[in-house]
Amino acid sequence: MNKYKILPFLNTALIIGLAIFCATMLLDKKAPIAYVNNVKLFNEFQMTKEMRAIGERQMQEKSKTLDDLVSNYQSIEDKTSETAKNIQNKIITLNKELQEFQQGYFNSVNEKITDRLDAYLKEFGKAKDLKLILGSNILYAKDAIDITDEALLYVNERYSGLQLK
């Protein structure tokens, strides 16, 4: 019974301790907490731009081949002929391959980009002596702790091969 009587005091002490910690962090002008806008960081990262351009070129090439097959099929008068059926099967197959390529390529690329960004942001956080970098689902934060532009500059320079200190 005695151990249950102490729980309210223990909870109160923990809440007060947490409140003091949070107040200390918020009052610190150079708080070791910052956040980045994940969407902006991802979309403006040079690797993202390059990999998207490569994927889009490959998609265009595959789409052109598909478009050529569709044109050939449309030019055939007898749609029941063996040639028409073969082209129609190639169109179906190529369309499926195109969709699988698109999904697979962009999923794979997004994972590689995210892994690279994570590694660079860890380096960046250590270099800036940050204790915490927040990302997704920030509903409000003061502009003073938004390090998106600075982080973007860092990751793009790091990606281009510069060794930063």
For each residue, the residues with C-beta under 8 A, 3 or more apart:
1: 4 5
2: 5 6
3: 6 7
4: 1 7
5: 1 2 8
6: 2 3 9 10
7: 3 4 10 11
8: 5 11 12
9: 6 12 13
10: 6 7 13 14
11: 7 8 14 15
12: 8 9 15 16
13: 9 10 16 17
14: 10 11 17 18
15: 11 12 18 19
16: 12 13 19 20
17: 13 14 20 21
18: 14 15 21 22
19: 15 16 22 23
20: 16 17 23 24
21: 17 18 24 25
22: 18 19 25 26
23: 19 20 26 27
24: 20 21 27 28
25: 21 22 28 31 32 33
26: 22 23 31
27: 23 24
28: 24 25 31 32
29:
30:
31: 25 26 28 34 145
32: 25 28 129 130 131 132
33: 25 130 131 132 133 134 145
34: 31 128 130 132 133 134 145 146 147
35: 133 134 135 138 141 145 146 147 148
36: 40 41 121 133 134 135 146 147 148 151
37: 40 41 138 146 148
38: 41 42 135 136
39: 42 43
40: 36 37 43 44 148 152
41: 36 37 38 44 45 117 148 151 152 155
42: 38 39 45 48 113 114 117
43: 39 40 48
44: 40 41 48 49 152 156
45: 41 42 48 49 113 117 152 155 156 159
46: 49 50 156 159 160
47: 50 51 112 113 116 159
48: 42 43 44 45 51 52 113
49: 44 45 46 52 53
50: 46 47 53 54
51: 47 48 54 55 109 112 113
52: 48 49 55 56 109
53: 49 50 56 57
54: 50 51 57 58
55: 51 52 58 59 102 105 106 109
56: 52 53 59 60
57: 53 54 60 61
58: 54 55 61 62 101 105
59: 55 56 62 63 98 101 102
60: 56 57 63 64
61: 57 58 64 65
62: 58 59 65 66 94 97 98 101
63: 59 60 66 67 98
64: 60 61 67 68
65: 61 62 68 69 94
66: 62 63 69 70 91 94 95 98
67: 63 64 70 71
68: 64 65 71 72
69: 65 66 72 73 87 90 91 94
70: 66 67 73 74 91
71: 67 68 74 75
72: 68 69 75 76 87
73: 69 70 76 79 84 87 88 91
74: 70 71
75: 71 72
76: 72 73 79 81 83 84 87
77:
78: 81 84
79: 73 76 84 88
80: 84 85
81: 76 78 84 85
82: 85 86
83: 76 86 87
84: 73 76 78 79 80 81 87 88
85: 80 81 82 88 89
86: 82 83 89 90
87: 69 72 73 76 83 84 90 91
88: 73 79 84 85 91 92
89: 85 86 92 93
90: 69 86 87 93 94
91: 66 69 70 73 87 88 94 95
92: 88 89 95 96
93: 89 90 96 97
94: 62 65 66 69 90 91 97 98
95: 66 91 92 98 99
96: 92 93 99 100
97: 62 93 94 100 101
98: 59 62 63 66 94 95 101 102
99: 95 96 102 103
100: 96 97 103 104
101: 58 59 62 97 98 104 105
102: 55 59 98 99 105 106
103: 99 100 106 107
104: 100 101 107 108
105: 55 58 101 102 108 109
106: 55 102 103 109 110
107: 103 104 110 111
108: 104 105 111 112
109: 51 52 55 105 106 112 113
110: 106 107 113 114
111: 107 108 114 115
112: 47 51 108 109 115 116
113: 42 45 47 48 51 109 110 116 117
114: 42 110 111 117 118
115: 111 112 118 119
116: 47 112 113 119 120 155 159
117: 41 42 45 113 114 120 121 155
118: 114 115 121 122
119: 115 116 122 123
120: 116 117 123 124 154 155 158 159
121: 36 117 118 124 125 133 151 155
122: 118 119 125 126
123: 119 120 126 127 154 158 164
124: 120 121 127 128 130 133 151 154 155
125: 121 122 128 130 133
126: 122 123 129 130
127: 123 124 154 164 165
128: 34 124 125 147
129: 32 126
130: 32 33 34 124 125 126 133
131: 32 33
132: 32 33 34
133: 33 34 35 36 121 124 125 130 147 151
134: 33 34 35 36 138 141
135: 35 36 38 138
136: 38
137:
138: 35 37 134 135 141
139:
140:
141: 35 134 138 145 146
142: 145 146
143: 146
144:
145: 31 33 34 35 141 142
146: 34 35 36 37 141 142 143 149
147: 34 35 36 128 133 150 151
148: 35 36 37 40 41 151 152
149: 146 152 153
150: 147 153 154
151: 36 41 121 124 133 147 148 154 155
152: 40 41 44 45 148 149 155 156
153: 149 150 156 157
154: 120 123 124 127 150 151 157 158 164
155: 41 45 116 117 120 121 124 151 152 158 159
156: 44 45 46 152 153 159 160
157: 153 154 160 162 164
158: 120 123 154 155 161 162 164
159: 45 46 47 116 120 155 156
160: 46 156 157
161: 158
162: 157 158
163:
164: 123 127 154 157 158
165: 127
